[in-house]
Amino acid sequence: MVYSEEVPIVPGEGQPAEEEPPAGRRSIPGSVAFVPSVAGLIIAGEVVKDLAGVQR
C-alpha cells in the first residue's frame, strides 16, 4: 500500500503570525507536483510484482 500515516496540518493553526499566508493567498499545497506520479509508479510496481508472483 502507498499511504502516509502523518496527521495533516491545517494552515494557520499553531503557526506563528509571521508564517500565516497573507489575505487572499492560497493555502499551502499538500504535496509537491511529482509526488502523485511517483505514488502511481510505486503502485504500478506492486501490481507488476503481484502479477509476476515475485515475493517481497
CHARMM internal coordinates of N, CA and C (Angstrom, degrees):
IC EDIT
DIST 1 N 1 CA 1.4522
DIST 1 CA 1 C 1.5223
ANGL 1 N 1 CA 1 C 109.93
DIST 1 C 2 N 1.2991
ANGL 1 CA 1 C 2 N 114.20
DIHE 1 N 1 CA 1 C 2 N 152.05
DIST 2 N 2 CA 1.4584
ANGL 1 C 2 N 2 CA 120.26
DIHE 1 CA 1 C 2 N 2 CA 177.58
DIST 2 CA 2 C 1.5209
ANGL 2 N 2 CA 2 C 107.43
DIHE 1 C 2 N 2 CA 2 C -121.05
DIST 2 C 3 N 1.3124
ANGL 2 CA 2 C 3 N 115.92
DIHE 2 N 2 CA 2 C 3 N 107.55
DIST 3 N 3 CA 1.4592
ANGL 2 C 3 N 3 CA 120.41
DIHE 2 CA 2 C 3 N 3 CA 177.57
DIST 3 CA 3 C 1.5208
ANGL 3 N 3 CA 3 C 108.92
DIHE 2 C 3 N 3 CA 3 C -161.90
DIST 3 C 4 N 1.2999
ANGL 3 CA 3 C 4 N 115.46
DIHE 3 N 3 CA 3 C 4 N 169.13
DIST 4 N 4 CA 1.4521
ANGL 3 C 4 N 4 CA 121.79
DIHE 3 CA 3 C 4 N 4 CA -179.98
DIST 4 CA 4 C 1.5220
ANGL 4 N 4 CA 4 C 109.22
DIHE 3 C 4 N 4 CA 4 C -117.75
DIST 4 C 5 N 1.3064
ANGL 4 CA 4 C 5 N 116.29
DIHE 4 N 4 CA 4 C 5 N 137.04
DIST 5 N 5 CA 1.4608
ANGL 4 C 5 N 5 CA 120.95
DIHE 4 CA 4 C 5 N 5 CA 177.28
DIST 5 CA 5 C 1.5257
ANGL 5 N 5 CA 5 C 112.31
DIHE 4 C 5 N 5 CA 5 C -92.47
DIST 5 C 6 N 1.3337
ANGL 5 CA 5 C 6 N 116.92
DIHE 5 N 5 CA 5 C 6 N 4.00
DIST 6 N 6 CA 1.4595
ANGL 5 C 6 N 6 CA 120.65
DIHE 5 CA 5 C 6 N 6 CA -179.71
DIST 6 CA 6 C 1.5245
ANGL 6 N 6 CA 6 C 110.87
DIHE 5 C 6 N 6 CA 6 C -69.25
DIST 6 C 7 N 1.3090
ANGL 6 CA 6 C 7 N 115.56
DIHE 6 N 6 CA 6 C 7 N 143.35
DIST 7 N 7 CA 1.4616
ANGL 6 C 7 N 7 CA 120.93
DIHE 6 CA 6 C 7 N 7 CA 175.66
DIST 7 CA 7 C 1.5259
ANGL 7 N 7 CA 7 C 107.45
DIHE 6 C 7 N 7 CA 7 C -80.62
DIST 7 C 8 N 1.3453
ANGL 7 CA 7 C 8 N 118.10
DIHE 7 N 7 CA 7 C 8 N 126.77
DIST 8 N 8 CA 1.4641
ANGL 7 C 8 N 8 CA 119.14
DIHE 7 CA 7 C 8 N 8 CA -179.06
DIST 8 CA 8 C 1.5277
ANGL 8 N 8 CA 8 C 111.42
DIHE 7 C 8 N 8 CA 8 C -67.54
DIST 8 C 9 N 1.3199
ANGL 8 CA 8 C 9 N 115.39
DIHE 8 N 8 CA 8 C 9 N 147.30
DIST 9 N 9 CA 1.4619
ANGL 8 C 9 N 9 CA 119.58
DIHE 8 CA 8 C 9 N 9 CA 177.08
DIST 9 CA 9 C 1.5275
ANGL 9 N 9 CA 9 C 108.89
DIHE 8 C 9 N 9 CA 9 C -99.10
DIST 9 C 10 N 1.2888
ANGL 9 CA 9 C 10 N 115.94
DIHE 9 N 9 CA 9 C 10 N 152.94
DIST 10 N 10 CA 1.4563
ANGL 9 C 10 N 10 CA 121.69
DIHE 9 CA 9 C 10 N 10 CA 176.56
DIST 10 CA 10 C 1.5202
ANGL 10 N 10 CA 10 C 107.24
DIHE 9 C 10 N 10 CA 10 C -103.95
DIST 10 C 11 N 1.3529
ANGL 10 CA 10 C 11 N 118.05
DIHE 10 N 10 CA 10 C 11 N 120.05
DIST 11 N 11 CA 1.4614
ANGL 10 C 11 N 11 CA 119.39
DIHE 10 CA 10 C 11 N 11 CA -179.47
DIST 11 CA 11 C 1.5293
ANGL 11 N 11 CA 11 C 110.83
DIHE 10 C 11 N 11 CA 11 C -56.56
DIST 11 C 12 N 1.3022
ANGL 11 CA 11 C 12 N 115.47
DIHE 11 N 11 CA 11 C 12 N 134.75
DIST 12 N 12 CA 1.4565
ANGL 11 C 12 N 12 CA 120.83
DIHE 11 CA 11 C 12 N 12 CA 177.99
DIST 12 CA 12 C 1.5100
ANGL 12 N 12 CA 12 C 113.77
DIHE 11 C 12 N 12 CA 12 C 98.43
DIST 12 C 13 N 1.3343
ANGL 12 CA 12 C 13 N 118.16
DIHE 12 N 12 CA 12 C 13 N -23.69
DIST 13 N 13 CA 1.4653
ANGL 12 C 13 N 13 CA 120.53
DIHE 12 CA 12 C 13 N 13 CA 179.66
DIST 13 CA 13 C 1.5268
ANGL 13 N 13 CA 13 C 109.59
DIHE 12 C 13 N 13 CA 13 C -89.92
DIST 13 C 14 N 1.3012
ANGL 13 CA 13 C 14 N 116.24
DIHE 13 N 13 CA 13 C 14 N 123.58
DIST 14 N 14 CA 1.4528
ANGL 13 C 14 N 14 CA 120.83
DIHE 13 CA 13 C 14 N 14 CA 176.39
DIST 14 CA 14 C 1.5145
ANGL 14 N 14 CA 14 C 114.27
DIHE 13 C 14 N 14 CA 14 C 76.79
DIST 14 C 15 N 1.3184
ANGL 14 CA 14 C 15 N 117.25
DIHE 14 N 14 CA 14 C 15 N 8.05
DIST 15 N 15 CA 1.4583
ANGL 14 C 15 N 15 CA 120.35
DIHE 14 CA 14 C 15 N 15 CA 178.37
DIST 15 CA 15 C 1.5185
ANGL 15 N 15 CA 15 C 109.54
DIHE 14 C 15 N 15 CA 15 C -101.66
DIST 15 C 16 N 1.3220
ANGL 15 CA 15 C 16 N 116.09
DIHE 15 N 15 CA 15 C 16 N 145.78
DIST 16 N 16 CA 1.4693
ANGL 15 C 16 N 16 CA 117.61
DIHE 15 CA 15 C 16 N 16 CA 174.13
DIST 16 CA 16 C 1.5312
ANGL 16 N 16 CA 16 C 110.69
DIHE 15 C 16 N 16 CA 16 C -61.22
DIST 16 C 17 N 1.3161
ANGL 16 CA 16 C 17 N 116.65
DIHE 16 N 16 CA 16 C 17 N 153.61
DIST 17 N 17 CA 1.4665
ANGL 16 C 17 N 17 CA 121.85
DIHE 16 CA 16 C 17 N 17 CA -175.53
DIST 17 CA 17 C 1.5275
ANGL 17 N 17 CA 17 C 112.47
DIHE 16 C 17 N 17 CA 17 C -56.31
DIST 17 C 18 N 1.3380
ANGL 17 CA 17 C 18 N 118.45
DIHE 17 N 17 CA 17 C 18 N -35.35
DIST 18 N 18 CA 1.4621
ANGL 17 C 18 N 18 CA 120.32
DIHE 17 CA 17 C 18 N 18 CA -176.88
DIST 18 CA 18 C 1.5308
ANGL 18 N 18 CA 18 C 112.33
DIHE 17 C 18 N 18 CA 18 C -70.46
DIST 18 C 19 N 1.3520
ANGL 18 CA 18 C 19 N 118.60
DIHE 18 N 18 CA 18 C 19 N -14.51
DIST 19 N 19 CA 1.4579
ANGL 18 C 19 N 19 CA 120.84
DIHE 18 CA 18 C 19 N 19 CA 179.90
DIST 19 CA 19 C 1.5229
ANGL 19 N 19 CA 19 C 112.62
DIHE 18 C 19 N 19 CA 19 C -96.78
DIST 19 C 20 N 1.3194
ANGL 19 CA 19 C 20 N 118.88
DIHE 19 N 19 CA 19 C 20 N -7.36
DIST 20 N 20 CA 1.4568
ANGL 19 C 20 N 20 CA 121.07
DIHE 19 CA 19 C 20 N 20 CA 179.40
DIST 20 CA 20 C 1.5247
ANGL 20 N 20 CA 20 C 109.08
DIHE 19 C 20 N 20 CA 20 C -71.18
DIST 20 C 21 N 1.3507
ANGL 20 CA 20 C 21 N 117.43
DIHE 20 N 20 CA 20 C 21 N 141.20
DIST 21 N 21 CA 1.4592
ANGL 20 C 21 N 21 CA 119.07
DIHE 20 CA 20 C 21 N 21 CA 179.75
DIST 21 CA 21 C 1.5264
ANGL 21 N 21 CA 21 C 111.18
DIHE 20 C 21 N 21 CA 21 C -66.69
DIST 21 C 22 N 1.3271
ANGL 21 CA 21 C 22 N 117.34
DIHE 21 N 21 CA 21 C 22 N 145.43
DIST 22 N 22 CA 1.4652
ANGL 21 C 22 N 22 CA 120.38
DIHE 21 CA 21 C 22 N 22 CA 177.80
DIST 22 CA 22 C 1.5269
ANGL 22 N 22 CA 22 C 110.77
DIHE 21 C 22 N 22 CA 22 C -61.90
DIST 22 C 23 N 1.3184
ANGL 22 CA 22 C 23 N 116.80
DIHE 22 N 22 CA 22 C 23 N 157.73
DIST 23 N 23 CA 1.4695
ANGL 22 C 23 N 23 CA 121.74
DIHE 22 CA 22 C 23 N 23 CA -179.79
DIST 23 CA 23 C 1.5207
ANGL 23 N 23 CA 23 C 109.93
DIHE 22 C 23 N 23 CA 23 C -57.71
DIST 23 C 24 N 1.3099
ANGL 23 CA 23 C 24 N 116.78
DIHE 23 N 23 CA 23 C 24 N 136.92
DIST 24 N 24 CA 1.4517
ANGL 23 C 24 N 24 CA 120.79
DIHE 23 CA 23 C 24 N 24 CA 179.16
DIST 24 CA 24 C 1.5208
ANGL 24 N 24 CA 24 C 114.20
DIHE 23 C 24 N 24 CA 24 C 88.85
DIST 24 C 25 N 1.3156
ANGL 24 CA 24 C 25 N 117.84
DIHE 24 N 24 CA 24 C 25 N -7.65
DIST 25 N 25 CA 1.4662
ANGL 24 C 25 N 25 CA 120.82
DIHE 24 CA 24 C 25 N 25 CA 179.86
DIST 25 CA 25 C 1.5207
ANGL 25 N 25 CA 25 C 109.48
DIHE 24 C 25 N 25 CA 25 C -87.61
DIST 25 C 26 N 1.3165
ANGL 25 CA 25 C 26 N 115.59
DIHE 25 N 25 CA 25 C 26 N 153.48
DIST 26 N 26 CA 1.4605
ANGL 25 C 26 N 26 CA 120.28
DIHE 25 CA 25 C 26 N 26 CA 177.13
DIST 26 CA 26 C 1.5120
ANGL 26 N 26 CA 26 C 109.99
DIHE 25 C 26 N 26 CA 26 C -74.50
DIST 26 C 27 N 1.3230
ANGL 26 CA 26 C 27 N 115.84
DIHE 26 N 26 CA 26 C 27 N 160.86
DIST 27 N 27 CA 1.4579
ANGL 26 C 27 N 27 CA 120.08
DIHE 26 CA 26 C 27 N 27 CA 179.00
DIST 27 CA 27 C 1.5265
ANGL 27 N 27 CA 27 C 110.42
DIHE 26 C 27 N 27 CA 27 C -74.67
DIST 27 C 28 N 1.3004
ANGL 27 CA 27 C 28 N 115.72
DIHE 27 N 27 CA 27 C 28 N 169.77
DIST 28 N 28 CA 1.4595
ANGL 27 C 28 N 28 CA 122.53
DIHE 27 CA 27 C 28 N 28 CA -178.90
DIST 28 CA 28 C 1.5316
ANGL 28 N 28 CA 28 C 108.80
DIHE 27 C 28 N 28 CA 28 C -69.34
DIST 28 C 29 N 1.3526
ANGL 28 CA 28 C 29 N 118.35
DIHE 28 N 28 CA 28 C 29 N 132.21
DIST 29 N 29 CA 1.4704
ANGL 28 C 29 N 29 CA 119.52
DIHE 28 CA 28 C 29 N 29 CA -179.06
DIST 29 CA 29 C 1.5243
ANGL 29 N 29 CA 29 C 111.68
DIHE 28 C 29 N 29 CA 29 C -66.40
DIST 29 C 30 N 1.3283
ANGL 29 CA 29 C 30 N 116.32
DIHE 29 N 29 CA 29 C 30 N 151.71
DIST 30 N 30 CA 1.4529
ANGL 29 C 30 N 30 CA 121.59
DIHE 29 CA 29 C 30 N 30 CA -178.44
DIST 30 CA 30 C 1.5119
ANGL 30 N 30 CA 30 C 113.65
DIHE 29 C 30 N 30 CA 30 C -80.24
DIST 30 C 31 N 1.3298
ANGL 30 CA 30 C 31 N 117.52
DIHE 30 N 30 CA 30 C 31 N -17.07
DIST 31 N 31 CA 1.4597
ANGL 30 C 31 N 31 CA 120.17
DIHE 30 CA 30 C 31 N 31 CA 179.26
DIST 31 CA 31 C 1.5197
ANGL 31 N 31 CA 31 C 109.49
DIHE 30 C 31 N 31 CA 31 C -154.60
DIST 31 C 32 N 1.3086
ANGL 31 CA 31 C 32 N 114.76
DIHE 31 N 31 CA 31 C 32 N 172.12
DIST 32 N 32 CA 1.4584
ANGL 31 C 32 N 32 CA 121.55
DIHE 31 CA 31 C 32 N 32 CA 176.51
DIST 32 CA 32 C 1.5273
ANGL 32 N 32 CA 32 C 107.07
DIHE 31 C 32 N 32 CA 32 C -92.15
DIST 32 C 33 N 1.3194
ANGL 32 CA 32 C 33 N 118.29
DIHE 32 N 32 CA 32 C 33 N 157.73
DIST 33 N 33 CA 1.4592
ANGL 32 C 33 N 33 CA 122.35
DIHE 32 CA 32 C 33 N 33 CA -173.66
DIST 33 CA 33 C 1.5290
ANGL 33 N 33 CA 33 C 114.02
DIHE 32 C 33 N 33 CA 33 C -54.79
DIST 33 C 34 N 1.3277
ANGL 33 CA 33 C 34 N 118.70
DIHE 33 N 33 CA 33 C 34 N -33.94
DIST 34 N 34 CA 1.4624
ANGL 33 C 34 N 34 CA 119.88
DIHE 33 CA 33 C 34 N 34 CA -175.90
DIST 34 CA 34 C 1.5335
ANGL 34 N 34 CA 34 C 113.41
DIHE 33 C 34 N 34 CA 34 C -84.60
DIST 34 C 35 N 1.3042
ANGL 34 CA 34 C 35 N 119.13
DIHE 34 N 34 CA 34 C 35 N -12.26
DIST 35 N 35 CA 1.4717
ANGL 34 C 35 N 35 CA 121.22
DIHE 34 CA 34 C 35 N 35 CA -174.82
DIST 35 CA 35 C 1.5320
ANGL 35 N 35 CA 35 C 112.63
DIHE 34 C 35 N 35 CA 35 C -63.34
DIST 35 C 36 N 1.3433
ANGL 35 CA 35 C 36 N 121.22
DIHE 35 N 35 CA 35 C 36 N -47.88
DIST 36 N 36 CA 1.4719
ANGL 35 C 36 N 36 CA 118.94
DIHE 35 CA 35 C 36 N 36 CA 179.77
DIST 36 CA 36 C 1.5273
ANGL 36 N 36 CA 36 C 113.14
DIHE 35 C 36 N 36 CA 36 C -59.99
DIST 36 C 37 N 1.3343
ANGL 36 CA 36 C 37 N 118.34
DIHE 36 N 36 CA 36 C 37 N -39.28
DIST 37 N 37 CA 1.4621
ANGL 36 C 37 N 37 CA 119.92
DIHE 36 CA 36 C 37 N 37 CA -179.73
DIST 37 CA 37 C 1.5215
ANGL 37 N 37 CA 37 C 111.57
DIHE 36 C 37 N 37 CA 37 C -68.89
DIST 37 C 38 N 1.3208
ANGL 37 CA 37 C 38 N 117.58
DIHE 37 N 37 CA 37 C 38 N -37.07
DIST 38 N 38 CA 1.4651
ANGL 37 C 38 N 38 CA 120.48
DIHE 37 CA 37 C 38 N 38 CA 177.02
DIST 38 CA 38 C 1.5268
ANGL 38 N 38 CA 38 C 110.33
DIHE 37 C 38 N 38 CA 38 C -65.87
DIST 38 C 39 N 1.3183
ANGL 38 CA 38 C 39 N 117.42
DIHE 38 N 38 CA 38 C 39 N -40.33
DIST 39 N 39 CA 1.4678
ANGL 38 C 39 N 39 CA 120.57
DIHE 38 CA 38 C 39 N 39 CA 176.81
DIST 39 CA 39 C 1.5286
ANGL 39 N 39 CA 39 C 110.01
DIHE 38 C 39 N 39 CA 39 C -61.18
DIST 39 C 40 N 1.3227
ANGL 39 CA 39 C 40 N 117.66
DIHE 39 N 39 CA 39 C 40 N -39.42
DIST 40 N 40 CA 1.4622
ANGL 39 C 40 N 40 CA 121.32
DIHE 39 CA 39 C 40 N 40 CA 177.01
DIST 40 CA 40 C 1.5163
ANGL 40 N 40 CA 40 C 111.89
DIHE 39 C 40 N 40 CA 40 C -63.10
DIST 40 C 41 N 1.3312
ANGL 40 CA 40 C 41 N 117.11
DIHE 40 N 40 CA 40 C 41 N -39.28
DIST 41 N 41 CA 1.4661
ANGL 40 C 41 N 41 CA 120.61
DIHE 40 CA 40 C 41 N 41 CA 177.91
DIST 41 CA 41 C 1.5260
ANGL 41 N 41 CA 41 C 111.16
DIHE 40 C 41 N 41 CA 41 C -67.08
DIST 41 C 42 N 1.3149
ANGL 41 CA 41 C 42 N 117.53
DIHE 41 N 41 CA 41 C 42 N -37.87
DIST 42 N 42 CA 1.4709
ANGL 41 C 42 N 42 CA 120.85
DIHE 41 CA 41 C 42 N 42 CA 178.23
DIST 42 CA 42 C 1.5310
ANGL 42 N 42 CA 42 C 109.52
DIHE 41 C 42 N 42 CA 42 C -64.74
DIST 42 C 43 N 1.3324
ANGL 42 CA 42 C 43 N 116.75
DIHE 42 N 42 CA 42 C 43 N -43.83
DIST 43 N 43 CA 1.4650
ANGL 42 C 43 N 43 CA 120.55
DIHE 42 CA 42 C 43 N 43 CA 179.30
DIST 43 CA 43 C 1.5349
ANGL 43 N 43 CA 43 C 109.79
DIHE 42 C 43 N 43 CA 43 C -63.88
DIST 43 C 44 N 1.3293
ANGL 43 CA 43 C 44 N 117.34
DIHE 43 N 43 CA 43 C 44 N -43.85
DIST 44 N 44 CA 1.4662
ANGL 43 C 44 N 44 CA 120.88
DIHE 43 CA 43 C 44 N 44 CA 178.89
DIST 44 CA 44 C 1.5230
ANGL 44 N 44 CA 44 C 110.82
DIHE 43 C 44 N 44 CA 44 C -60.43
DIST 44 C 45 N 1.3239
ANGL 44 CA 44 C 45 N 117.28
DIHE 44 N 44 CA 44 C 45 N -39.73
DIST 45 N 45 CA 1.4561
ANGL 44 C 45 N 45 CA 120.90
DIHE 44 CA 44 C 45 N 45 CA 177.28
DIST 45 CA 45 C 1.5177
ANGL 45 N 45 CA 45 C 112.08
DIHE 44 C 45 N 45 CA 45 C -61.83
DIST 45 C 46 N 1.3219
ANGL 45 CA 45 C 46 N 116.93
DIHE 45 N 45 CA 45 C 46 N -38.77
DIST 46 N 46 CA 1.4681
ANGL 45 C 46 N 46 CA 121.01
DIHE 45 CA 45 C 46 N 46 CA 178.27
DIST 46 CA 46 C 1.5261
ANGL 46 N 46 CA 46 C 110.86
DIHE 45 C 46 N 46 CA 46 C -66.62
DIST 46 C 47 N 1.3324
ANGL 46 CA 46 C 47 N 117.06
DIHE 46 N 46 CA 46 C 47 N -38.48
DIST 47 N 47 CA 1.4643
ANGL 46 C 47 N 47 CA 120.93
DIHE 46 CA 46 C 47 N 47 CA 178.20
DIST 47 CA 47 C 1.5268
ANGL 47 N 47 CA 47 C 110.09
DIHE 46 C 47 N 47 CA 47 C -64.04
DIST 47 C 48 N 1.3269
ANGL 47 CA 47 C 48 N 116.73
DIHE 47 N 47 CA 47 C 48 N -44.42
DIST 48 N 48 CA 1.4654
ANGL 47 C 48 N 48 CA 120.68
DIHE 47 CA 47 C 48 N 48 CA 179.09
DIST 48 CA 48 C 1.5274
ANGL 48 N 48 CA 48 C 110.26
DIHE 47 C 48 N 48 CA 48 C -62.16
DIST 48 C 49 N 1.3313
ANGL 48 CA 48 C 49 N 117.41
DIHE 48 N 48 CA 48 C 49 N -42.15
DIST 49 N 49 CA 1.4718
ANGL 48 C 49 N 49 CA 120.52
DIHE 48 CA 48 C 49 N 49 CA 177.91
DIST 49 CA 49 C 1.5258
ANGL 49 N 49 CA 49 C 110.84
DIHE 48 C 49 N 49 CA 49 C -61.30
DIST 49 C 50 N 1.3316
ANGL 49 CA 49 C 50 N 117.08
DIHE 49 N 49 CA 49 C 50 N -42.79
DIST 50 N 50 CA 1.4705
ANGL 49 C 50 N 50 CA 121.07
DIHE 49 CA 49 C 50 N 50 CA 178.84
DIST 50 CA 50 C 1.5276
ANGL 50 N 50 CA 50 C 111.15
DIHE 49 C 50 N 50 CA 50 C -62.26
DIST 50 C 51 N 1.3476
ANGL 50 CA 50 C 51 N 116.40
DIHE 50 N 50 CA 50 C 51 N -45.15
DIST 51 N 51 CA 1.4585
ANGL 50 C 51 N 51 CA 120.23
DIHE 50 CA 50 C 51 N 51 CA -179.23
DIST 51 CA 51 C 1.5256
ANGL 51 N 51 CA 51 C 111.97
DIHE 50 C 51 N 51 CA 51 C -66.65
DIST 51 C 52 N 1.3324
ANGL 51 CA 51 C 52 N 116.83
DIHE 51 N 51 CA 51 C 52 N -33.66
DIST 52 N 52 CA 1.4669
ANGL 51 C 52 N 52 CA 121.29
DIHE 51 CA 51 C 52 N 52 CA -178.93
DIST 52 CA 52 C 1.5281
ANGL 52 N 52 CA 52 C 111.62
DIHE 51 C 52 N 52 CA 52 C -83.79
DIST 52 C 53 N 1.3244
ANGL 52 CA 52 C 53 N 117.04
DIHE 52 N 52 CA 52 C 53 N -11.65
DIST 53 N 53 CA 1.4594
ANGL 52 C 53 N 53 CA 120.07
DIHE 52 CA 52 C 53 N 53 CA 179.76
DIST 53 CA 53 C 1.5140
ANGL 53 N 53 CA 53 C 113.54
DIHE 52 C 53 N 53 CA 53 C 74.82
DIST 53 C 54 N 1.3151
ANGL 53 CA 53 C 54 N 116.44
DIHE 53 N 53 CA 53 C 54 N 25.39
DIST 54 N 54 CA 1.4720
ANGL 53 C 54 N 54 CA 121.58
DIHE 53 CA 53 C 54 N 54 CA -179.48
DIST 54 CA 54 C 1.5254
ANGL 54 N 54 CA 54 C 109.43
DIHE 53 C 54 N 54 CA 54 C -78.16
DIST 54 C 55 N 1.3176
ANGL 54 CA 54 C 55 N 116.70
DIHE 54 N 54 CA 54 C 55 N 132.05
DIST 55 N 55 CA 1.4731
ANGL 54 C 55 N 55 CA 121.15
DIHE 54 CA 54 C 55 N 55 CA 176.46
DIST 55 CA 55 C 1.5216
ANGL 55 N 55 CA 55 C 109.17
DIHE 54 C 55 N 55 CA 55 C -77.50
DIST 55 C 56 N 1.3173
ANGL 55 CA 55 C 56 N 115.59
DIHE 55 N 55 CA 55 C 56 N 147.15
DIST 56 N 56 CA 1.4763
ANGL 55 C 56 N 56 CA 120.18
DIHE 55 CA 55 C 56 N 56 CA 178.49
DIST 56 CA 56 C 1.4811
ANGL 56 N 56 CA 56 C 110.28
DIHE 55 C 56 N 56 CA 56 C -96.89
END
COOR INIT
IC SEED 1 N 1 CA 1 C
IC BUILD
